[in-house]
């Protein structure tokens, strides 16, 4: 009969080693993608109801239309994409 320590010391199967390597590669690529990503661009939006202008990174809703952009800042005063 085998002892518990012998059972846990089995060699890693080839499939497990491939999966471990793939997981490590994915983790490295995921971290690098985050490091190279840039913030979202800002755009000017106009209210369809009263014409109010706002600056937002995401669409405020169905009652708004995109007027201008992209901008680098939250005031929509510096034209261009962030990080460029």
ZALODREN-60173 format. One line per field, with one value per residue: residue in one letter; x, y, z of N, C-alpha, C, O in turn. Coordinates in nm, 2 decimals. Example, Ala and Ser with C-alpha at 12.3 -4.5 7.8 and 13.67 -1.06 7.14 Angstrom:
! residues 2
vexba <- [a;s]
n_x <- [1.32;1.28]
n_y <- [-0.57;-0.22]
n_z <- [0.78;0.71]
ca_x <- [1.23;1.37]
ca_y <- [-0.45;-0.11]
ca_z <- [0.78;0.71]
c_x <- [1.32;1.29]
c_y <- [-0.33;0.00]
c_z <- [0.78;0.79]
o_x <- [1.42;1.34]
o_y <- [-0.33;0.11]
o_z <- [0.85;0.80]
***
This chain:
! residues 84
vexba <- [x;x;x;x;x;x;x;x;x;x;x;x;x;x;x;x;x;x;x;x;x;x;x;x;x;x;x;x;x;x;x;x;x;x;x;x;x;x;x;x;x;x;x;x;x;x;x;x;x;x;x;x;x;x;x;x;x;x;x;x;x;x;x;x;x;x;x;x;x;x;x;x;x;x;x;x;x;x;x;x;x;x;x;x]
n_x <- [0.08;0.05;0.19;0.05;0.22;0.36;0.17;0.11;0.34;0.36;0.46;0.43;0.18;0.21;0.00;-0.08;0.15;0.16;-0.08;-0.03;0.19;0.06;-0.13;0.04;0.16;-0.07;-0.13;0.09;0.07;-0.18;-0.12;0.06;-0.10;-0.27;-0.08;-0.02;-0.24;-0.45;-0.63;-0.99;-1.12;-1.26;-1.58;-1.79;-2.13;-2.46;-2.78;-3.08;-3.31;-3.29;-3.06;-2.83;-2.48;-2.25;-1.95;-1.82;-1.70;-1.85;-2.15;-2.43;-2.69;-3.00;-3.12;-2.93;-2.69;-2.38;-2.15;-1.89;-1.54;-1.26;-1.14;-0.87;-0.90;-1.12;-1.26;-1.31;-1.13;-0.88;-0.79;-0.78;-0.67;-0.64;-0.32;-0.20]
n_y <- [-0.12;0.22;0.52;0.83;1.05;0.95;0.93;1.20;1.28;1.23;1.23;1.51;1.51;1.52;1.67;1.83;1.99;2.13;2.27;2.43;2.58;2.72;2.87;3.03;3.17;3.31;3.47;3.64;3.77;3.90;4.08;4.24;4.36;4.52;4.70;4.84;4.97;5.25;5.53;5.58;5.78;6.11;6.26;6.51;6.56;6.62;6.72;6.59;6.70;6.97;7.08;7.10;7.08;6.83;6.67;6.35;6.02;5.80;5.70;5.91;5.83;5.74;5.98;6.16;6.29;6.22;6.48;6.58;6.49;6.27;6.37;6.45;6.52;6.58;6.81;6.84;7.00;6.96;6.83;6.50;6.16;6.00;5.92;5.92]
n_z <- [0.00;-0.08;0.07;0.18;0.11;-0.10;-0.30;-0.35;-0.46;-0.73;-1.07;-1.29;-1.53;-1.89;-2.01;-1.80;-1.76;-2.00;-1.98;-1.76;-1.85;-2.06;-1.91;-1.77;-1.98;-2.08;-1.85;-1.85;-2.09;-2.05;-1.84;-1.97;-2.17;-2.02;-1.92;-2.15;-2.24;-2.31;-2.17;-2.22;-2.49;-2.48;-2.56;-2.71;-2.63;-2.73;-2.60;-2.72;-2.64;-2.53;-2.63;-2.47;-2.40;-2.32;-2.19;-2.22;-2.16;-2.22;-2.39;-2.28;-2.30;-2.47;-2.54;-2.63;-2.86;-3.04;-3.09;-3.14;-3.13;-3.10;-2.77;-2.55;-2.28;-1.99;-2.02;-2.28;-2.44;-2.55;-2.84;-2.98;-2.93;-2.61;-2.48;-2.72]
ca_x <- [0.00;0.13;0.16;-0.01;0.32;0.40;0.06;0.12;0.47;0.36;0.51;0.32;0.15;0.24;-0.11;-0.08;0.26;0.12;-0.18;0.04;0.26;-0.04;-0.18;0.15;0.17;-0.19;-0.12;0.19;0.01;-0.29;-0.06;0.12;-0.20;-0.31;0.02;-0.01;-0.37;-0.47;-0.77;-1.09;-1.13;-1.38;-1.65;-1.90;-2.26;-2.57;-2.91;-3.18;-3.43;-3.27;-2.93;-2.72;-2.36;-2.16;-1.83;-1.83;-1.63;-1.95;-2.28;-2.51;-2.82;-3.07;-3.16;-2.81;-2.62;-2.24;-2.13;-1.75;-1.45;-1.23;-1.06;-0.78;-0.93;-1.26;-1.33;-1.32;-1.07;-0.76;-0.83;-0.69;-0.69;-0.55;-0.21;-0.13]
ca_y <- [0.00;0.35;0.62;0.95;1.13;0.89;0.96;1.34;1.31;1.17;1.32;1.59;1.45;1.61;1.76;1.93;2.08;2.21;2.36;2.52;2.67;2.80;2.96;3.13;3.26;3.39;3.57;3.74;3.85;3.98;4.19;4.33;4.43;4.62;4.81;4.92;5.02;5.39;5.56;5.60;5.91;6.19;6.31;6.61;6.50;6.72;6.67;6.61;6.77;7.11;7.12;7.11;7.01;6.77;6.60;6.22;5.91;5.70;5.77;5.93;5.77;5.76;6.12;6.24;6.25;6.26;6.60;6.61;6.42;6.25;6.46;6.39;6.57;6.58;6.94;6.84;7.11;6.92;6.74;6.39;6.04;5.99;5.82;5.93]
ca_z <- [0.00;-0.09;0.17;0.12;0.06;-0.23;-0.39;-0.38;-0.53;-0.87;-1.17;-1.36;-1.67;-2.00;-2.03;-1.69;-1.78;-2.11;-1.93;-1.67;-1.94;-2.13;-1.82;-1.74;-2.10;-2.08;-1.75;-1.89;-2.20;-1.99;-1.77;-2.07;-2.23;-1.93;-1.91;-2.27;-2.27;-2.29;-2.13;-2.33;-2.54;-2.44;-2.68;-2.68;-2.66;-2.73;-2.57;-2.82;-2.59;-2.51;-2.69;-2.37;-2.44;-2.21;-2.23;-2.16;-2.23;-2.26;-2.43;-2.17;-2.31;-2.60;-2.56;-2.66;-2.99;-3.04;-3.17;-3.17;-3.06;-2.96;-2.70;-2.45;-2.15;-1.95;-2.06;-2.43;-2.50;-2.61;-2.94;-3.00;-2.85;-2.50;-2.50;-2.85]
c_x <- [0.09;0.09;0.11;0.10;0.37;0.30;0.08;0.25;0.47;0.41;0.40;0.30;0.18;0.13;-0.11;0.03;0.23;0.02;-0.12;0.12;0.17;-0.10;-0.08;0.16;0.05;-0.18;-0.02;0.14;-0.10;-0.23;0.00;0.02;-0.26;-0.21;0.02;-0.14;-0.38;-0.61;-0.86;-1.09;-1.26;-1.45;-1.76;-2.03;-2.36;-2.70;-3.00;-3.30;-3.41;-3.14;-2.82;-2.60;-2.29;-2.05;-1.83;-1.75;-1.73;-2.08;-2.37;-2.65;-2.88;-3.11;-3.04;-2.75;-2.47;-2.22;-1.99;-1.67;-1.36;-1.14;-0.98;-0.82;-1.08;-1.33;-1.35;-1.26;-0.94;-0.79;-0.73;-0.73;-0.60;-0.44;-0.14;-0.06]
c_y <- [0.13;0.44;0.74;1.04;1.08;0.93;1.11;1.37;1.26;1.28;1.39;1.53;1.56;1.71;1.87;2.03;2.18;2.31;2.47;2.62;2.77;2.91;3.07;3.23;3.36;3.50;3.67;3.83;3.94;4.10;4.29;4.42;4.54;4.74;4.90;4.99;5.17;5.42;5.59;5.75;5.98;6.24;6.42;6.54;6.62;6.65;6.69;6.69;6.92;7.16;7.14;7.03;6.96;6.70;6.47;6.12;5.80;5.77;5.79;5.87;5.79;5.90;6.21;6.19;6.30;6.38;6.61;6.52;6.34;6.36;6.39;6.42;6.57;6.71;6.95;6.96;7.08;6.80;6.62;6.27;6.04;5.89;5.84;6.06]
c_z <- [0.00;0.03;0.10;0.06;-0.08;-0.33;-0.44;-0.46;-0.67;-0.96;-1.24;-1.49;-1.77;-2.02;-1.92;-1.71;-1.89;-2.06;-1.84;-1.75;-2.01;-2.04;-1.78;-1.86;-2.10;-1.97;-1.78;-1.99;-2.15;-1.92;-1.86;-2.14;-2.15;-1.92;-2.03;-2.31;-2.24;-2.24;-2.25;-2.37;-2.49;-2.57;-2.63;-2.72;-2.64;-2.69;-2.68;-2.77;-2.58;-2.56;-2.59;-2.42;-2.31;-2.27;-2.15;-2.23;-2.28;-2.30;-2.30;-2.18;-2.45;-2.64;-2.60;-2.79;-2.98;-3.14;-3.22;-3.09;-3.15;-2.90;-2.59;-2.30;-2.12;-1.98;-2.21;-2.49;-2.57;-2.71;-2.95;-2.91;-2.73;-2.52;-2.63;-2.86]
o_x <- [0.19;-0.02;0.12;0.07;0.41;0.33;0.05;0.26;0.58;0.40;0.29;0.40;0.18;0.15;-0.14;0.01;0.26;0.02;-0.16;0.12;0.20;-0.12;-0.12;0.18;0.07;-0.21;-0.04;0.16;-0.11;-0.28;-0.01;0.04;-0.29;-0.25;0.06;-0.15;-0.31;-0.70;-0.82;-1.06;-1.36;-1.38;-1.80;-2.04;-2.35;-2.74;-3.01;-3.38;-3.49;-3.11;-2.71;-2.62;-2.28;-2.04;-1.83;-1.74;-1.70;-2.10;-2.39;-2.72;-2.82;-3.13;-3.06;-2.76;-2.44;-2.26;-1.97;-1.71;-1.38;-1.08;-1.01;-0.78;-1.17;-1.45;-1.41;-1.31;-0.89;-0.82;-0.61;-0.80;-0.48;-0.47;-0.04;0.00]
o_y <- [0.13;0.44;0.76;1.11;1.16;0.95;1.13;1.48;1.25;1.40;1.34;1.50;1.68;1.83;1.99;2.15;2.29;2.43;2.58;2.74;2.89;3.02;3.18;3.35;3.48;3.62;3.79;3.95;4.06;4.21;4.41;4.53;4.65;4.85;5.01;5.06;5.22;5.34;5.62;5.84;5.91;6.27;6.41;6.48;6.70;6.55;6.80;6.74;7.00;7.28;7.19;6.91;7.03;6.67;6.47;6.13;5.73;5.88;5.69;5.86;5.86;5.93;6.34;6.07;6.41;6.37;6.64;6.47;6.34;6.44;6.28;6.35;6.57;6.72;7.04;7.02;7.16;6.69;6.64;6.29;6.07;5.78;5.77;6.09]
o_z <- [0.07;0.07;-0.02;-0.05;-0.16;-0.45;-0.56;-0.51;-0.73;-0.94;-1.25;-1.57;-1.74;-2.05;-1.95;-1.68;-1.89;-2.10;-1.84;-1.72;-2.03;-2.07;-1.77;-1.84;-2.14;-2.00;-1.76;-1.99;-2.19;-1.94;-1.84;-2.17;-2.20;-1.92;-2.02;-2.41;-2.14;-2.26;-2.36;-2.28;-2.46;-2.67;-2.51;-2.83;-2.56;-2.75;-2.74;-2.85;-2.62;-2.55;-2.63;-2.46;-2.21;-2.39;-2.03;-2.36;-2.37;-2.25;-2.23;-2.08;-2.53;-2.75;-2.60;-2.83;-2.93;-3.25;-3.34;-2.98;-3.27;-2.98;-2.55;-2.21;-2.21;-1.97;-2.26;-2.58;-2.65;-2.67;-2.93;-2.81;-2.75;-2.59;-2.65;-2.96]
***
